Amino acid sequence: MIIKEQIQVSEEVTQKLIEIRRHLHQHPELSFQEYNTCGYIARVLEEWGIPYNRIGETGIFVDIIGGNRQGPHIGIRADIDALPIQEQTELPFSSANPGVMHACGHDGHTTILLGTVYQLHRLRDKFSGRVRCIFQPGEEADGAAQQLINLGLLKNPTVDAMLALHLWPHLPHGTIGIKYGAITASCDDFTVEIEGKSGHSARPHQAIDAITISSQIIQSLHTLVTKSSNPVEPVVVHIGKINGGTASNIVADKVVLEGTSRAVTFETRKRLKSQLINLCENIAKSFGGKATVHYKDGHPPVINSEWVTKAVEECAAELFGSEKVVQLKEPSMGADDFGAFAQMVPSTYFRLGTALEGKQAFDLHHPQFEFDESIIPIGVQLFTSTVLSKLSRGVEENVSKR
């Protein structure tokens, strides 16, 4: 039986974690370029005498084996990459890498997981099975989680359940945001290449206007949301970039549209892809032109497993009080590649609030995003306690039924 006092993060460890966070924040690296970040994580683990494994070029994971090796295998994931943003926080430990910033809290996620590794290693005789702590590169890029899965990260032995958190400036500091079912959307990108026939604007009947075709496509894409989707299910189809035309008096023969589609169910995601391709091709054809759609499947939605989510919810209420647990009413239409893990094993992804009363909270990906470091031990305690007091039992009760 794990009690609260056993998982408390000491002042000494807290100060070490703050030091780690500030180093990570000051030395951010872009997706798949996290060589120094990976090396720093490895040095911290070596300093603590904790063995680790490399995976891919910049990934790292730690297997903490319990006193009894026979038991559940639980995964915890933190993302380690930064964003191409010029920092504007004026923190004394601001980014030393021009144009690169930890504007999404990944420095906090990495620090919290390192603290969890330290605590679980210290308490390893108190649990059975193993915990795989994953420091994942490239979350802000495409396909990073899936690449690690393809490399066997969820095997040897098979991972039975997984956890991840995300700092969240839309909730009060120290609150835990729980969501059953979908918590983030899928995110797929598409490019539409529209071909017409060039000509003089004075003789439009001799040409096929790719700009006119593109405008009809843009207007019609909205019907995929308003007329083809369940009105109570969130869906996004967005065109963010248009490129076409050479002069005001020339009929454009080519236009390129770039956009994104998002959904919170696998069924809607699949339908959107098919309908979008058909719509673009048929509209272009009706004008005598041609549309070629290049559709790139990106992140799947993160759909939380009920029993894993319940374990986090119960543990958070026991640790911090039920008033600190918030039921999120709706999913975010943002995306996270943790969905690739959640597709494979029962998982949950929860929010850790960072908004301080009386202080402006800047959103994720904002050049002034920051968080108060007192949130770090809260995340460590919740990960540690959930694994030790809730998930082990949950795995035995639920995974055996699959």
Contacts in CASP RR format, 6 or more apart in sequence:
PFRMAT RR
TARGET T0000
AUTHOR 0000-0000-0000
METHOD contacts of the structure
MODEL  1
MIIKEQIQVSEEVTQKLIEIRRHLHQHPELSFQEYNTCGYIARVLEEWGI
PYNRIGETGIFVDIIGGNRQGPHIGIRADIDALPIQEQTELPFSSANPGV
MHACGHDGHTTILLGTVYQLHRLRDKFSGRVRCIFQPGEEADGAAQQLIN
LGLLKNPTVDAMLALHLWPHLPHGTIGIKYGAITASCDDFTVEIEGKSGH
SARPHQAIDAITISSQIIQSLHTLVTKSSNPVEPVVVHIGKINGGTASNI
VADKVVLEGTSRAVTFETRKRLKSQLINLCENIAKSFGGKATVHYKDGHP
PVINSEWVTKAVEECAAELFGSEKVVQLKEPSMGADDFGAFAQMVPSTYF
RLGTALEGKQAFDLHHPQFEFDESIIPIGVQLFTSTVLSKLSRGVEENVS
KR
1 389 0 8 1.000
2 123 0 8 1.000
2 126 0 8 1.000
2 127 0 8 1.000
2 385 0 8 1.000
2 388 0 8 1.000
2 389 0 8 1.000
4 319 0 8 1.000
4 385 0 8 1.000
6 123 0 8 1.000
6 126 0 8 1.000
7 119 0 8 1.000
7 123 0 8 1.000
7 381 0 8 1.000
7 384 0 8 1.000
7 385 0 8 1.000
7 388 0 8 1.000
8 381 0 8 1.000
9 17 0 8 1.000
9 115 0 8 1.000
9 119 0 8 1.000
9 377 0 8 1.000
9 380 0 8 1.000
9 381 0 8 1.000
13 115 0 8 1.000
13 118 0 8 1.000
13 119 0 8 1.000
14 376 0 8 1.000
14 377 0 8 1.000
17 111 0 8 1.000
17 112 0 8 1.000
17 114 0 8 1.000
17 115 0 8 1.000
17 373 0 8 1.000
17 376 0 8 1.000
17 377 0 8 1.000
17 380 0 8 1.000
18 373 0 8 1.000
18 376 0 8 1.000
20 44 0 8 1.000
20 110 0 8 1.000
20 111 0 8 1.000
20 114 0 8 1.000
21 107 0 8 1.000
21 108 0 8 1.000
21 111 0 8 1.000
21 373 0 8 1.000
21 376 0 8 1.000
22 93 0 8 1.000
23 40 0 8 1.000
23 93 0 8 1.000
24 37 0 8 1.000
24 40 0 8 1.000
24 80 0 8 1.000
24 102 0 8 1.000
24 107 0 8 1.000
24 108 0 8 1.000
24 110 0 8 1.000
24 111 0 8 1.000
25 91 0 8 1.000
25 93 0 8 1.000
25 94 0 8 1.000
25 95 0 8 1.000
25 102 0 8 1.000
25 107 0 8 1.000
26 93 0 8 1.000
26 94 0 8 1.000
26 95 0 8 1.000
26 96 0 8 1.000
27 36 0 8 1.000
27 37 0 8 1.000
27 40 0 8 1.000
27 95 0 8 1.000
27 96 0 8 1.000
27 97 0 8 1.000
28 37 0 8 1.000
28 82 0 8 1.000
28 83 0 8 1.000
28 95 0 8 1.000
28 97 0 8 1.000
28 100 0 8 1.000
28 101 0 8 1.000
28 102 0 8 1.000
28 107 0 8 1.000
29 35 0 8 1.000
29 36 0 8 1.000
29 37 0 8 1.000
29 81 0 8 1.000
29 82 0 8 1.000
29 97 0 8 1.000
29 100 0 8 1.000
30 81 0 8 1.000
30 82 0 8 1.000
30 83 0 8 1.000
30 84 0 8 1.000
30 100 0 8 1.000
30 140 0 8 1.000
31 81 0 8 1.000
31 137 0 8 1.000
31 138 0 8 1.000
31 139 0 8 1.000
31 140 0 8 1.000
31 141 0 8 1.000
31 144 0 8 1.000
32 57 0 8 1.000
32 58 0 8 1.000
32 81 0 8 1.000
32 137 0 8 1.000
32 138 0 8 1.000
32 141 0 8 1.000
32 144 0 8 1.000
33 58 0 8 1.000
33 81 0 8 1.000
34 58 0 8 1.000
34 59 0 8 1.000
34 80 0 8 1.000
34 81 0 8 1.000
34 137 0 8 1.000
34 138 0 8 1.000
35 57 0 8 1.000
35 58 0 8 1.000
37 58 0 8 1.000
37 80 0 8 1.000
37 81 0 8 1.000
37 110 0 8 1.000
38 54 0 8 1.000
38 58 0 8 1.000
38 59 0 8 1.000
38 60 0 8 1.000
38 80 0 8 1.000
38 135 0 8 1.000
38 137 0 8 1.000
39 60 0 8 1.000
41 52 0 8 1.000
41 60 0 8 1.000
41 80 0 8 1.000
41 110 0 8 1.000
41 114 0 8 1.000
41 135 0 8 1.000
42 52 0 8 1.000
42 54 0 8 1.000
42 60 0 8 1.000
44 114 0 8 1.000
45 51 0 8 1.000
45 52 0 8 1.000
45 62 0 8 1.000
45 114 0 8 1.000
45 117 0 8 1.000
48 117 0 8 1.000
48 118 0 8 1.000
48 121 0 8 1.000
50 62 0 8 1.000
50 64 0 8 1.000
50 117 0 8 1.000
50 118 0 8 1.000
50 121 0 8 1.000
51 62 0 8 1.000
51 63 0 8 1.000
52 60 0 8 1.000
52 61 0 8 1.000
52 62 0 8 1.000
53 60 0 8 1.000
53 61 0 8 1.000
53 62 0 8 1.000
53 63 0 8 1.000
54 60 0 8 1.000
55 61 0 8 1.000
55 148 0 8 1.000
55 151 0 8 1.000
55 153 0 8 1.000
56 137 0 8 1.000
56 147 0 8 1.000
56 148 0 8 1.000
56 151 0 8 1.000
57 137 0 8 1.000
58 80 0 8 1.000
58 137 0 8 1.000
58 138 0 8 1.000
59 80 0 8 1.000
59 135 0 8 1.000
59 136 0 8 1.000
59 137 0 8 1.000
59 148 0 8 1.000
60 135 0 8 1.000
61 132 0 8 1.000
61 133 0 8 1.000
61 134 0 8 1.000
61 135 0 8 1.000
61 153 0 8 1.000
62 117 0 8 1.000
62 132 0 8 1.000
62 133 0 8 1.000
63 130 0 8 1.000
63 131 0 8 1.000
63 132 0 8 1.000
63 133 0 8 1.000
64 117 0 8 1.000
64 120 0 8 1.000
64 121 0 8 1.000
64 124 0 8 1.000
64 130 0 8 1.000
64 131 0 8 1.000
64 132 0 8 1.000
64 133 0 8 1.000
65 124 0 8 1.000
65 129 0 8 1.000
65 130 0 8 1.000
66 124 0 8 1.000
66 125 0 8 1.000
66 126 0 8 1.000
66 127 0 8 1.000
66 128 0 8 1.000
66 129 0 8 1.000
66 130 0 8 1.000
67 124 0 8 1.000
67 125 0 8 1.000
67 126 0 8 1.000
67 127 0 8 1.000
67 128 0 8 1.000
67 129 0 8 1.000
68 127 0 8 1.000
68 128 0 8 1.000
68 129 0 8 1.000
69 128 0 8 1.000
69 129 0 8 1.000
69 130 0 8 1.000
70 128 0 8 1.000
70 129 0 8 1.000
71 128 0 8 1.000
71 129 0 8 1.000
71 130 0 8 1.000
71 392 0 8 1.000
71 395 0 8 1.000
72 128 0 8 1.000
72 129 0 8 1.000
72 160 0 8 1.000
72 161 0 8 1.000
72 391 0 8 1.000
72 392 0 8 1.000
72 394 0 8 1.000
72 395 0 8 1.000
72 396 0 8 1.000
72 399 0 8 1.000
73 129 0 8 1.000
73 130 0 8 1.000
73 131 0 8 1.000
73 132 0 8 1.000
73 157 0 8 1.000
73 158 0 8 1.000
73 159 0 8 1.000
73 160 0 8 1.000
74 130 0 8 1.000
74 131 0 8 1.000
74 132 0 8 1.000
74 159 0 8 1.000
74 160 0 8 1.000
74 161 0 8 1.000
74 162 0 8 1.000
74 163 0 8 1.000
74 387 0 8 1.000
74 391 0 8 1.000
74 392 0 8 1.000
74 395 0 8 1.000
75 131 0 8 1.000
75 132 0 8 1.000
75 133 0 8 1.000
75 134 0 8 1.000
75 159 0 8 1.000
75 161 0 8 1.000
75 162 0 8 1.000
75 163 0 8 1.000
76 113 0 8 1.000
76 116 0 8 1.000
76 131 0 8 1.000
76 132 0 8 1.000
76 133 0 8 1.000
76 134 0 8 1.000
76 162 0 8 1.000
76 163 0 8 1.000
76 164 0 8 1.000
76 383 0 8 1.000
76 387 0 8 1.000
77 113 0 8 1.000
77 134 0 8 1.000
77 136 0 8 1.000
77 145 0 8 1.000
77 162 0 8 1.000
77 163 0 8 1.000
77 164 0 8 1.000
77 338 0 8 1.000
77 341 0 8 1.000
78 106 0 8 1.000
78 109 0 8 1.000
78 110 0 8 1.000
78 112 0 8 1.000
78 113 0 8 1.000
78 133 0 8 1.000
78 134 0 8 1.000
78 135 0 8 1.000
78 136 0 8 1.000
78 164 0 8 1.000
79 106 0 8 1.000
79 109 0 8 1.000
79 110 0 8 1.000
79 136 0 8 1.000
79 137 0 8 1.000
79 138 0 8 1.000
79 139 0 8 1.000
79 140 0 8 1.000
80 106 0 8 1.000
80 109 0 8 1.000
80 110 0 8 1.000
80 135 0 8 1.000
80 136 0 8 1.000
80 137 0 8 1.000
80 138 0 8 1.000
80 139 0 8 1.000
81 106 0 8 1.000
81 137 0 8 1.000
81 138 0 8 1.000
81 139 0 8 1.000
81 140 0 8 1.000
81 141 0 8 1.000
82 95 0 8 1.000
82 100 0 8 1.000
82 101 0 8 1.000
82 102 0 8 1.000
82 103 0 8 1.000
82 104 0 8 1.000
82 106 0 8 1.000
82 107 0 8 1.000
82 140 0 8 1.000
83 100 0 8 1.000
83 101 0 8 1.000
83 102 0 8 1.000
83 103 0 8 1.000
83 104 0 8 1.000
83 140 0 8 1.000
83 365 0 8 1.000
84 99 0 8 1.000
84 100 0 8 1.000
85 99 0 8 1.000
85 100 0 8 1.000
85 101 0 8 1.000
85 103 0 8 1.000
85 365 0 8 1.000
85 367 0 8 1.000
86 98 0 8 1.000
86 99 0 8 1.000
86 101 0 8 1.000
86 367 0 8 1.000
87 94 0 8 1.000
87 95 0 8 1.000
87 99 0 8 1.000
87 101 0 8 1.000
87 103 0 8 1.000
87 367 0 8 1.000
88 367 0 8 1.000
88 368 0 8 1.000
89 367 0 8 1.000
89 368 0 8 1.000
89 369 0 8 1.000
89 370 0 8 1.000
91 370 0 8 1.000
95 101 0 8 1.000
95 102 0 8 1.000
101 367 0 8 1.000
102 108 0 8 1.000
103 364 0 8 1.000
103 365 0 8 1.000
103 366 0 8 1.000
103 367 0 8 1.000
103 369 0 8 1.000
104 140 0 8 1.000
104 364 0 8 1.000
104 365 0 8 1.000
104 369 0 8 1.000
105 166 0 8 1.000
105 167 0 8 1.000
105 364 0 8 1.000
105 369 0 8 1.000
105 371 0 8 1.000
106 139 0 8 1.000
108 167 0 8 1.000
108 371 0 8 1.000
108 375 0 8 1.000
108 376 0 8 1.000
109 165 0 8 1.000
109 166 0 8 1.000
109 167 0 8 1.000
110 135 0 8 1.000
111 376 0 8 1.000
112 165 0 8 1.000
112 376 0 8 1.000
112 379 0 8 1.000
112 380 0 8 1.000
112 383 0 8 1.000
113 133 0 8 1.000
113 135 0 8 1.000
113 383 0 8 1.000
115 376 0 8 1.000
115 380 0 8 1.000
116 133 0 8 1.000
116 379 0 8 1.000
116 380 0 8 1.000
116 383 0 8 1.000
116 384 0 8 1.000
116 387 0 8 1.000
117 133 0 8 1.000
119 380 0 8 1.000
119 384 0 8 1.000
120 127 0 8 1.000
120 131 0 8 1.000
120 133 0 8 1.000
120 384 0 8 1.000
120 387 0 8 1.000
120 388 0 8 1.000
123 384 0 8 1.000
123 388 0 8 1.000
126 388 0 8 1.000
127 387 0 8 1.000
127 388 0 8 1.000
127 392 0 8 1.000
128 392 0 8 1.000
129 392 0 8 1.000
130 157 0 8 1.000
131 387 0 8 1.000
132 153 0 8 1.000
132 159 0 8 1.000
134 148 0 8 1.000
134 153 0 8 1.000
136 144 0 8 1.000
136 145 0 8 1.000
136 148 0 8 1.000
137 144 0 8 1.000
138 144 0 8 1.000
138 337 0 8 1.000
139 145 0 8 1.000
139 336 0 8 1.000
139 337 0 8 1.000
139 338 0 8 1.000
142 296 0 8 1.000
142 298 0 8 1.000
142 299 0 8 1.000
142 337 0 8 1.000
143 298 0 8 1.000
143 299 0 8 1.000
143 337 0 8 1.000
143 340 0 8 1.000
144 337 0 8 1.000
145 337 0 8 1.000
145 338 0 8 1.000
145 339 0 8 1.000
145 340 0 8 1.000
145 341 0 8 1.000
146 337 0 8 1.000
146 340 0 8 1.000
149 340 0 8 1.000
149 341 0 8 1.000
149 344 0 8 1.000
153 159 0 8 1.000
154 341 0 8 1.000
154 344 0 8 1.000
154 345 0 8 1.000
159 344 0 8 1.000
159 345 0 8 1.000
160 345 0 8 1.000
160 346 0 8 1.000
160 395 0 8 1.000
160 399 0 8 1.000
161 305 0 8 1.000
161 308 0 8 1.000
161 345 0 8 1.000
161 346 0 8 1.000
161 347 0 8 1.000
161 391 0 8 1.000
161 394 0 8 1.000
161 395 0 8 1.000
161 399 0 8 1.000
162 308 0 8 1.000
162 338 0 8 1.000
162 341 0 8 1.000
162 342 0 8 1.000
162 345 0 8 1.000
162 346 0 8 1.000
162 347 0 8 1.000
162 348 0 8 1.000
163 308 0 8 1.000
163 312 0 8 1.000
163 347 0 8 1.000
163 348 0 8 1.000
163 349 0 8 1.000
163 350 0 8 1.000
163 383 0 8 1.000
163 386 0 8 1.000
163 387 0 8 1.000
163 391 0 8 1.000
164 336 0 8 1.000
164 338 0 8 1.000
164 341 0 8 1.000
164 347 0 8 1.000
164 348 0 8 1.000
164 349 0 8 1.000
164 350 0 8 1.000
165 349 0 8 1.000
165 350 0 8 1.000
165 351 0 8 1.000
165 352 0 8 1.000
165 379 0 8 1.000
165 382 0 8 1.000
165 383 0 8 1.000
166 336 0 8 1.000
166 349 0 8 1.000
166 350 0 8 1.000
166 351 0 8 1.000
166 352 0 8 1.000
167 351 0 8 1.000
167 352 0 8 1.000
167 353 0 8 1.000
167 354 0 8 1.000
167 364 0 8 1.000
167 371 0 8 1.000
167 375 0 8 1.000
168 177 0 8 1.000
168 351 0 8 1.000
168 352 0 8 1.000
168 353 0 8 1.000
168 354 0 8 1.000
169 353 0 8 1.000
169 354 0 8 1.000
169 355 0 8 1.000
169 361 0 8 1.000
169 362 0 8 1.000
169 363 0 8 1.000
169 364 0 8 1.000
169 369 0 8 1.000
169 371 0 8 1.000
170 351 0 8 1.000
170 353 0 8 1.000
170 355 0 8 1.000
170 361 0 8 1.000
170 363 0 8 1.000
171 177 0 8 1.000
171 326 0 8 1.000
171 351 0 8 1.000
171 352 0 8 1.000
171 353 0 8 1.000
171 354 0 8 1.000
171 355 0 8 1.000
172 353 0 8 1.000
172 355 0 8 1.000
172 357 0 8 1.000
173 353 0 8 1.000
173 354 0 8 1.000
173 355 0 8 1.000
173 356 0 8 1.000
173 357 0 8 1.000
173 372 0 8 1.000
173 374 0 8 1.000
173 375 0 8 1.000
174 320 0 8 1.000
174 324 0 8 1.000
174 352 0 8 1.000
174 353 0 8 1.000
174 354 0 8 1.000
174 375 0 8 1.000
174 378 0 8 1.000
175 324 0 8 1.000
175 325 0 8 1.000
175 326 0 8 1.000
175 352 0 8 1.000
175 353 0 8 1.000
176 312 0 8 1.000
176 313 0 8 1.000
176 316 0 8 1.000
176 320 0 8 1.000
176 324 0 8 1.000
176 325 0 8 1.000
176 326 0 8 1.000
176 350 0 8 1.000
176 351 0 8 1.000
176 352 0 8 1.000
176 353 0 8 1.000
176 382 0 8 1.000
177 325 0 8 1.000
177 326 0 8 1.000
177 327 0 8 1.000
177 328 0 8 1.000
177 350 0 8 1.000
177 351 0 8 1.000
177 352 0 8 1.000
177 353 0 8 1.000
178 309 0 8 1.000
178 312 0 8 1.000
178 313 0 8 1.000
178 316 0 8 1.000
178 325 0 8 1.000
178 326 0 8 1.000
178 327 0 8 1.000
178 328 0 8 1.000
178 350 0 8 1.000
178 351 0 8 1.000
179 304 0 8 1.000
179 309 0 8 1.000
179 327 0 8 1.000
179 328 0 8 1.000
179 331 0 8 1.000
179 350 0 8 1.000
179 351 0 8 1.000
180 304 0 8 1.000
180 306 0 8 1.000
180 309 0 8 1.000
181 303 0 8 1.000
181 304 0 8 1.000
181 306 0 8 1.000
181 309 0 8 1.000
181 331 0 8 1.000
182 264 0 8 1.000
182 265 0 8 1.000
182 301 0 8 1.000
182 302 0 8 1.000
182 303 0 8 1.000
182 304 0 8 1.000
182 331 0 8 1.000
183 302 0 8 1.000
183 303 0 8 1.000
183 304 0 8 1.000
183 328 0 8 1.000
183 331 0 8 1.000
183 332 0 8 1.000
183 349 0 8 1.000
183 350 0 8 1.000
184 264 0 8 1.000
184 299 0 8 1.000
184 301 0 8 1.000
184 302 0 8 1.000
184 331 0 8 1.000
184 332 0 8 1.000
184 333 0 8 1.000
184 334 0 8 1.000
184 335 0 8 1.000
184 336 0 8 1.000
184 338 0 8 1.000
184 339 0 8 1.000
184 349 0 8 1.000
185 234 0 8 1.000
185 236 0 8 1.000
185 262 0 8 1.000
185 263 0 8 1.000
185 264 0 8 1.000
185 301 0 8 1.000
185 331 0 8 1.000
185 332 0 8 1.000
185 333 0 8 1.000
185 334 0 8 1.000
185 335 0 8 1.000
186 261 0 8 1.000
186 262 0 8 1.000
186 263 0 8 1.000
186 264 0 8 1.000
186 266 0 8 1.000
186 269 0 8 1.000
186 298 0 8 1.000
186 299 0 8 1.000
186 300 0 8 1.000
186 301 0 8 1.000
186 335 0 8 1.000
187 260 0 8 1.000
187 262 0 8 1.000
187 298 0 8 1.000
187 299 0 8 1.000
187 334 0 8 1.000
187 335 0 8 1.000
188 260 0 8 1.000
188 261 0 8 1.000
188 262 0 8 1.000
188 269 0 8 1.000
188 272 0 8 1.000
188 273 0 8 1.000
188 295 0 8 1.000
188 296 0 8 1.000
188 297 0 8 1.000
188 298 0 8 1.000
189 258 0 8 1.000
189 259 0 8 1.000
189 260 0 8 1.000
189 295 0 8 1.000
189 296 0 8 1.000
189 298 0 8 1.000
190 258 0 8 1.000
190 259 0 8 1.000
190 260 0 8 1.000
190 261 0 8 1.000
190 276 0 8 1.000
190 293 0 8 1.000
190 294 0 8 1.000
190 295 0 8 1.000
190 296 0 8 1.000
191 256 0 8 1.000
191 257 0 8 1.000
191 258 0 8 1.000
191 259 0 8 1.000
191 293 0 8 1.000
191 294 0 8 1.000
192 214 0 8 1.000
192 217 0 8 1.000
192 256 0 8 1.000
192 257 0 8 1.000
192 258 0 8 1.000
192 280 0 8 1.000
192 291 0 8 1.000
192 292 0 8 1.000
192 293 0 8 1.000
192 294 0 8 1.000
193 254 0 8 1.000
193 256 0 8 1.000
193 291 0 8 1.000
193 292 0 8 1.000
193 293 0 8 1.000
193 294 0 8 1.000
194 210 0 8 1.000
194 213 0 8 1.000
194 214 0 8 1.000
194 217 0 8 1.000
194 254 0 8 1.000
194 255 0 8 1.000
194 256 0 8 1.000
194 257 0 8 1.000
194 280 0 8 1.000
194 284 0 8 1.000
194 289 0 8 1.000
194 290 0 8 1.000
194 291 0 8 1.000
195 210 0 8 1.000
195 253 0 8 1.000
195 254 0 8 1.000
195 284 0 8 1.000
195 289 0 8 1.000
195 290 0 8 1.000
195 291 0 8 1.000
195 292 0 8 1.000
196 207 0 8 1.000
196 208 0 8 1.000
196 209 0 8 1.000
196 210 0 8 1.000
196 213 0 8 1.000
196 252 0 8 1.000
196 253 0 8 1.000
196 254 0 8 1.000
196 287 0 8 1.000
196 288 0 8 1.000
196 289 0 8 1.000
196 290 0 8 1.000
197 207 0 8 1.000
197 208 0 8 1.000
197 251 0 8 1.000
197 253 0 8 1.000
197 289 0 8 1.000
198 207 0 8 1.000
198 250 0 8 1.000
198 251 0 8 1.000
198 252 0 8 1.000
198 253 0 8 1.000
199 206 0 8 1.000
199 207 0 8 1.000
199 250 0 8 1.000
199 251 0 8 1.000
199 253 0 8 1.000
200 206 0 8 1.000
200 207 0 8 1.000
200 249 0 8 1.000
200 250 0 8 1.000
200 251 0 8 1.000
201 248 0 8 1.000
201 249 0 8 1.000
201 250 0 8 1.000
201 251 0 8 1.000
202 249 0 8 1.000
204 251 0 8 1.000
207 251 0 8 1.000
207 253 0 8 1.000
208 251 0 8 1.000
208 253 0 8 1.000
208 287 0 8 1.000
208 288 0 8 1.000
208 289 0 8 1.000
209 251 0 8 1.000
209 252 0 8 1.000
209 287 0 8 1.000
210 244 0 8 1.000
210 245 0 8 1.000
210 251 0 8 1.000
210 252 0 8 1.000
210 253 0 8 1.000
210 254 0 8 1.000
210 255 0 8 1.000
210 289 0 8 1.000
211 244 0 8 1.000
211 245 0 8 1.000
211 251 0 8 1.000
211 252 0 8 1.000
211 255 0 8 1.000
212 287 0 8 1.000
213 255 0 8 1.000
213 283 0 8 1.000
213 284 0 8 1.000
213 287 0 8 1.000
213 289 0 8 1.000
213 291 0 8 1.000
214 242 0 8 1.000
214 244 0 8 1.000
214 255 0 8 1.000
214 257 0 8 1.000
216 283 0 8 1.000
216 287 0 8 1.000
217 257 0 8 1.000
217 279 0 8 1.000
217 280 0 8 1.000
217 283 0 8 1.000
217 284 0 8 1.000
217 291 0 8 1.000
218 239 0 8 1.000
218 242 0 8 1.000
218 257 0 8 1.000
220 279 0 8 1.000
220 283 0 8 1.000
221 237 0 8 1.000
221 239 0 8 1.000
221 276 0 8 1.000
221 279 0 8 1.000
222 237 0 8 1.000
223 279 0 8 1.000
224 235 0 8 1.000
224 237 0 8 1.000
224 272 0 8 1.000
224 275 0 8 1.000
224 276 0 8 1.000
224 279 0 8 1.000
225 235 0 8 1.000
225 236 0 8 1.000
225 237 0 8 1.000
228 271 0 8 1.000
228 275 0 8 1.000
229 235 0 8 1.000
229 268 0 8 1.000
229 272 0 8 1.000
230 268 0 8 1.000
233 263 0 8 1.000
233 264 0 8 1.000
233 265 0 8 1.000
233 268 0 8 1.000
234 262 0 8 1.000
234 263 0 8 1.000
234 264 0 8 1.000
234 330 0 8 1.000
234 331 0 8 1.000
234 333 0 8 1.000
235 261 0 8 1.000
235 262 0 8 1.000
235 263 0 8 1.000
235 268 0 8 1.000
235 272 0 8 1.000
236 260 0 8 1.000
236 261 0 8 1.000
236 262 0 8 1.000
236 263 0 8 1.000
236 333 0 8 1.000
237 260 0 8 1.000
237 261 0 8 1.000
237 262 0 8 1.000
237 272 0 8 1.000
237 276 0 8 1.000
238 259 0 8 1.000
238 260 0 8 1.000
238 261 0 8 1.000
239 257 0 8 1.000
239 258 0 8 1.000
239 259 0 8 1.000
240 257 0 8 1.000
240 258 0 8 1.000
240 259 0 8 1.000
240 260 0 8 1.000
241 256 0 8 1.000
241 257 0 8 1.000
241 258 0 8 1.000
241 259 0 8 1.000
242 255 0 8 1.000
242 256 0 8 1.000
242 257 0 8 1.000
242 258 0 8 1.000
243 255 0 8 1.000
243 256 0 8 1.000
244 252 0 8 1.000
244 254 0 8 1.000
244 255 0 8 1.000
244 256 0 8 1.000
245 252 0 8 1.000
245 254 0 8 1.000
245 255 0 8 1.000
246 252 0 8 1.000
261 269 0 8 1.000
261 272 0 8 1.000
261 273 0 8 1.000
261 276 0 8 1.000
262 333 0 8 1.000
262 334 0 8 1.000
262 335 0 8 1.000
263 269 0 8 1.000
263 272 0 8 1.000
263 301 0 8 1.000
264 301 0 8 1.000
264 303 0 8 1.000
264 331 0 8 1.000
264 333 0 8 1.000
265 301 0 8 1.000
266 300 0 8 1.000
266 301 0 8 1.000
269 300 0 8 1.000
269 301 0 8 1.000
273 295 0 8 1.000
273 297 0 8 1.000
276 293 0 8 1.000
276 295 0 8 1.000
277 293 0 8 1.000
277 295 0 8 1.000
280 291 0 8 1.000
280 293 0 8 1.000
281 290 0 8 1.000
281 291 0 8 1.000
281 293 0 8 1.000
283 291 0 8 1.000
284 290 0 8 1.000
284 291 0 8 1.000
285 291 0 8 1.000
298 335 0 8 1.000
299 335 0 8 1.000
299 336 0 8 1.000
299 337 0 8 1.000
299 339 0 8 1.000
299 340 0 8 1.000
300 339 0 8 1.000
300 340 0 8 1.000
300 342 0 8 1.000
300 343 0 8 1.000
301 331 0 8 1.000
301 335 0 8 1.000
301 339 0 8 1.000
302 335 0 8 1.000
302 336 0 8 1.000
302 338 0 8 1.000
302 339 0 8 1.000
302 342 0 8 1.000
302 347 0 8 1.000
302 349 0 8 1.000
303 339 0 8 1.000
303 342 0 8 1.000
304 342 0 8 1.000
304 347 0 8 1.000
304 348 0 8 1.000
304 349 0 8 1.000
305 342 0 8 1.000
305 346 0 8 1.000
305 347 0 8 1.000
305 348 0 8 1.000
307 346 0 8 1.000
307 394 0 8 1.000
307 397 0 8 1.000
307 398 0 8 1.000
308 346 0 8 1.000
308 347 0 8 1.000
308 348 0 8 1.000
308 391 0 8 1.000
309 348 0 8 1.000
309 350 0 8 1.000
311 348 0 8 1.000
311 386 0 8 1.000
311 390 0 8 1.000
311 391 0 8 1.000
311 394 0 8 1.000
312 348 0 8 1.000
312 350 0 8 1.000
312 382 0 8 1.000
312 386 0 8 1.000
312 390 0 8 1.000
313 325 0 8 1.000
314 390 0 8 1.000
315 382 0 8 1.000
315 385 0 8 1.000
315 386 0 8 1.000
315 389 0 8 1.000
315 390 0 8 1.000
316 324 0 8 1.000
316 325 0 8 1.000
316 382 0 8 1.000
317 324 0 8 1.000
317 325 0 8 1.000
318 385 0 8 1.000
319 381 0 8 1.000
319 382 0 8 1.000
319 385 0 8 1.000
320 378 0 8 1.000
320 382 0 8 1.000
328 351 0 8 1.000
336 349 0 8 1.000
338 347 0 8 1.000
338 349 0 8 1.000
339 347 0 8 1.000
339 349 0 8 1.000
341 347 0 8 1.000
342 349 0 8 1.000
346 398 0 8 1.000
346 399 0 8 1.000
352 375 0 8 1.000
352 378 0 8 1.000
352 379 0 8 1.000
352 382 0 8 1.000
353 375 0 8 1.000
354 361 0 8 1.000
354 371 0 8 1.000
354 372 0 8 1.000
354 375 0 8 1.000
355 361 0 8 1.000
356 372 0 8 1.000
362 368 0 8 1.000
362 369 0 8 1.000
362 370 0 8 1.000
363 369 0 8 1.000
END
